[in-house]
């Protein structure tokens, strides 16, 4: 999944799915894992940097 923050400020984002998330990793645009993403309430929580695209690799249960 890719998210984009078009604003000039860092934004918090939470994404929930119909199924629980087993694992999630922040990745670069080549989809290479960088670090684990924060799991919260059956979804993923990330901070999006200004004017940046964030790739998240997600595995559902």
C-alpha atoms as one frame of an Amber mdcrd trajectory, in Angstrom:
protein
   0.000   0.000   0.000   1.245   3.523  -0.704   0.157   6.662   1.123   0.930
  10.271   0.186   0.986  13.339   2.424   0.355  16.409   0.221   0.527  18.871
   3.133   3.485  20.831   4.502   3.183  19.197   7.942   3.802  15.704   9.290
   0.495  13.839   9.519  -0.543  10.835  11.615  -2.427   8.168   9.715  -4.222
   4.996  10.808  -5.462   2.400   8.330  -7.789  -0.435   9.336  -8.665  -3.548
   7.361 -11.529  -6.046   7.376  -9.057  -8.659   8.656  -6.450  -8.272  11.388
  -2.907  -7.329  10.374  -0.316 -10.049  10.983   2.702  -7.854  10.147   3.494
  -4.514   8.534   6.749  -2.934   7.419   7.676   0.508   6.172   9.444   0.125
   2.839  11.169   2.184   0.170   9.687   2.700  -3.307  11.400  -0.522  -4.457
   9.322  -2.299  -1.782  12.405  -3.250   0.240  11.614  -3.522   3.965  13.096
  -0.729   6.084  11.572  -1.182   9.563   8.505  -2.561  11.309   5.379  -0.391
  11.260   3.323   0.204  14.403   0.291  -2.085  14.691  -2.712  -0.613  16.517
  -6.362  -1.683  16.883  -6.207  -4.286  14.118  -4.592  -1.878  11.656  -1.441
   0.113  10.964  -0.454   3.502  12.385   2.209   5.664  10.696   3.457   9.247
  10.586   3.628  10.618   7.060   6.354  13.154   6.355   5.438  16.318   4.386
   5.234  15.922   0.592   6.385  12.294   0.812   5.111   8.915  -0.371   5.244
   6.080   2.186   5.122   2.443   1.110   3.791  -0.066   3.645   4.034  -3.826
   3.145   1.137  -5.549   4.923   0.424  -9.208   5.674  -3.098  -9.987   6.858
  -4.066 -12.887   9.145
